[in-house]
Every structure is written in structure tokens, then in C-alpha cells.
Amino acid sequence: MKSLLLSFFWVASLSFGFAQDRSQDKIAIEKQVDAVINSWNNHNYDDMKEYATEDADWVNVVGMWWKNRKEVQYAHQVFHKVMFQNTPLSKTSVHTRFITNDVAVVHLYWHIGAYTSPNGNYYKEAENLALMVFVNKAGKWLLSSAENVIINEAAQQSNPTNKMPKE
């Protein structure tokens, strides 16, 4: 009985420690999310190596797929010179879910200011949703993959889950 009781406390202490680690990890990940937003608002991505893996990829709102940190950084930098140089970005909310101890999926709601695309189309300020995957490498959370979509407010009214029966 004594060994069973000790085993229970050992498992409970592991679970408690795991929960504490997750809150610290969430804080560390959100700091990295803030770094992404800071790069945007500074219109300078020279610090991307501090928050993204070398093999990071990104799919932007119009389906361009950049397949490593060098491409992601270059593409963002080019677009900040041609259309986002005066466009602010702000974080609305961050939702983090851990897939494993070293992998987290982040849903980031953010607000983007108005801008004009290279072909002259004007886009008013909007809400966007980014899906980001972070990995823990040597104790540091780094962005591994991201995809950004524009939230279509009119379409949100037709979301089937809005009328989904509650259990």
C-alpha cells in the first residue's frame, strides 16, 4: 500500500510540474509571437533568426508558399518596402495548444491596418487569423510554420458551428 501511495504522489507531482512548465512555455511562445509582430511593425525582419527555425515555412493570405527562413524573411521584407511600409499590425488574442512537449500549435488573431497591393487594389483594415507551429529547440521556442488567412466577417455568419447543438 505504501508503494502504491508513493507512486500516486510521484505521478501527481509529475502532472503538477508539467502544468507549471506549460504556463512558462505559453509565456515564452507568446514572446516569440510578439517578436513576429514587432518585426512587422518595425518593417525589418533582420531578427527573424531569433524566433524562426532555419527550415520555417509560411503561406501568406494569397497562397504564396515560402519554404525556408531565408525565403520567408526576404518575401516579408520586399512586401514591407512595396505595400506594408505604413501598415500596422496588432495582436488580438493568442491560443496555444501543445501537441507534444516540444510542439505547439498557436492560433493568433491579429488586426492589420489598411494597405494597397502592388497591383493597386486597396484593402481596408481587417481581422486575420494565423495558424503557427512552434517547436522547442534546445530550450527555445521557434516558429516552424505559419499560414495566415483573412477573416471574412460575412462568411462567419454562415459558419455551421454557430448553430451546432450543445451537449
C-alpha positions as CSV (number, residue, x, y, z in Angstrom):
1,M,0.0,0.0,0.0
2,K,2.8,2.4,0.9
3,S,4.5,1.9,-2.6
4,L,1.1,2.4,-4.3
5,L,0.6,5.7,-2.4
6,L,4.2,6.8,-3.2
7,S,3.6,6.0,-6.9
8,F,0.4,8.1,-6.8
9,F,2.2,11.1,-5.3
10,W,5.1,10.7,-7.8
11,V,2.7,10.7,-10.8
12,A,0.8,13.6,-9.3
13,S,4.0,15.6,-8.8
14,L,4.9,15.0,-12.5
15,S,1.5,16.1,-13.6
16,F,1.7,19.3,-11.5
17,G,5.2,20.0,-12.8
18,F,4.0,19.5,-16.3
19,A,1.2,22.1,-15.8
20,Q,3.7,24.6,-14.5
21,D,6.0,24.0,-17.4
22,R,3.2,24.6,-19.9
23,S,2.4,28.1,-18.5
24,Q,6.0,29.1,-18.8
25,D,6.1,27.7,-22.3
26,K,3.0,29.6,-23.2
27,I,4.7,32.8,-22.0
28,A,7.8,32.0,-24.0
29,I,5.8,31.3,-27.1
30,E,3.8,34.5,-26.8
31,K,7.0,36.4,-26.5
32,Q,8.0,34.9,-29.9
33,V,4.6,35.9,-31.3
34,D,5.3,39.4,-30.1
35,A,8.7,39.3,-31.9
36,V,7.0,38.4,-35.2
37,I,4.6,41.4,-34.7
38,N,7.5,43.6,-33.7
39,S,9.3,42.7,-36.9
40,W,6.2,43.7,-38.9
41,N,5.7,47.0,-37.1
42,N,9.4,47.8,-37.4
43,H,9.3,46.8,-41.1
44,N,12.5,45.0,-40.6
45,Y,13.0,41.2,-40.4
46,D,16.7,41.1,-39.7
47,D,15.9,39.5,-36.3
48,M,13.9,36.5,-37.8
49,K,16.7,34.1,-36.9
50,E,15.8,34.8,-33.2
51,Y,12.3,33.5,-33.5
52,A,12.1,31.1,-36.5
53,T,13.8,27.9,-37.5
54,E,16.0,27.8,-40.5
55,D,13.5,25.5,-42.3
56,A,10.5,27.6,-41.3
57,D,7.8,28.0,-44.0
58,W,5.0,30.5,-44.4
59,V,1.8,30.6,-46.5
60,N,0.5,34.1,-46.9
61,V,-3.1,35.3,-47.3
62,V,-3.0,34.9,-51.1
63,G,-1.4,31.4,-51.1
64,M,2.3,32.2,-51.7
65,W,4.3,29.5,-50.0
66,W,7.7,30.5,-48.8
67,K,9.7,27.3,-47.9
68,N,12.6,28.3,-45.6
69,R,13.5,31.2,-43.3
70,K,15.6,32.9,-46.0
71,E,12.5,33.0,-48.3
72,V,10.1,34.0,-45.5
73,Q,12.4,36.8,-44.4
74,Y,13.1,38.0,-48.0
75,A,9.4,38.0,-49.0
76,H,8.2,39.8,-45.9
77,Q,11.0,42.4,-46.4
78,V,10.1,43.0,-50.0
79,F,6.4,43.4,-49.2
80,H,7.2,45.8,-46.4
81,K,9.0,48.0,-49.0
82,V,6.2,47.9,-51.6
83,M,2.9,47.8,-49.6
84,F,3.2,47.4,-45.9
85,Q,5.6,50.2,-45.0
86,N,2.8,52.2,-43.3
87,T,0.6,49.3,-42.2
88,P,0.4,48.5,-38.5
89,L,-0.3,45.0,-37.1
90,S,-1.6,44.3,-33.6
91,K,-2.3,41.1,-31.7
92,T,-5.9,40.5,-30.7
93,S,-5.5,37.1,-29.0
94,V,-3.3,34.0,-28.8
95,H,-4.5,30.5,-28.3
96,T,-1.8,27.8,-27.7
97,R,-2.3,24.0,-27.7
98,F,0.6,21.7,-27.1
99,I,0.8,18.7,-29.4
100,T,3.8,17.2,-27.7
101,N,6.3,18.6,-25.1
102,D,8.2,20.2,-27.9
103,V,5.5,21.1,-30.4
104,A,2.7,23.7,-30.0
105,V,0.0,24.9,-32.4
106,V,-0.9,28.6,-32.0
107,H,-3.9,30.4,-33.4
108,L,-3.2,34.0,-33.5
109,Y,-5.9,36.6,-34.1
110,W,-4.4,39.9,-35.3
111,H,-5.6,43.1,-36.7
112,I,-3.9,44.5,-39.9
113,G,-4.2,48.1,-41.0
114,A,-5.2,49.2,-44.5
115,Y,-2.9,48.8,-47.4
116,T,-2.7,48.9,-51.2
117,S,-1.3,45.8,-53.0
118,P,1.3,46.0,-55.7
119,N,-1.3,45.8,-58.4
120,G,-3.2,48.8,-56.9
121,N,-6.0,47.0,-55.0
122,Y,-6.9,48.8,-51.8
123,Y,-7.6,46.6,-48.7
124,K,-9.2,48.1,-45.7
125,E,-8.1,47.2,-42.2
126,A,-9.1,43.6,-41.3
127,E,-9.0,40.8,-38.8
128,N,-6.7,37.9,-39.7
129,L,-6.1,34.5,-38.3
130,A,-2.7,32.9,-38.4
131,L,-2.0,29.2,-37.7
132,M,1.5,28.9,-36.3
133,V,3.5,25.8,-35.3
134,F,6.2,26.4,-32.8
135,V,8.9,23.8,-31.9
136,N,11.2,23.8,-28.8
137,K,14.8,23.6,-29.9
138,A,17.4,23.5,-27.2
139,G,15.0,25.1,-24.7
140,K,13.9,27.9,-27.1
141,W,10.5,28.1,-28.8
142,L,10.9,28.8,-32.5
143,L,8.4,29.3,-35.3
144,S,8.5,26.4,-37.7
145,S,5.4,27.0,-39.9
146,A,2.7,29.6,-40.4
147,E,-0.3,30.3,-42.5
148,N,-2.3,33.5,-42.5
149,V,-5.9,34.0,-43.6
150,I,-8.2,37.0,-43.8
151,I,-11.3,36.5,-41.7
152,N,-14.4,37.1,-43.9
153,E,-16.9,38.6,-41.5
154,A,-19.9,37.9,-43.8
155,A,-18.9,34.3,-44.1
156,Q,-18.7,33.9,-40.4
157,Q,-22.5,34.3,-40.2
158,S,-22.8,31.1,-42.2
159,N,-20.4,29.0,-40.0
160,P,-22.3,25.8,-39.3
161,T,-20.8,25.5,-35.8
162,N,-22.7,28.7,-34.8
163,K,-25.9,26.5,-34.7
164,M,-24.3,23.3,-33.6
165,P,-26.3,21.6,-30.8
166,K,-24.8,22.0,-27.3
167,E,-24.2,18.7,-25.5
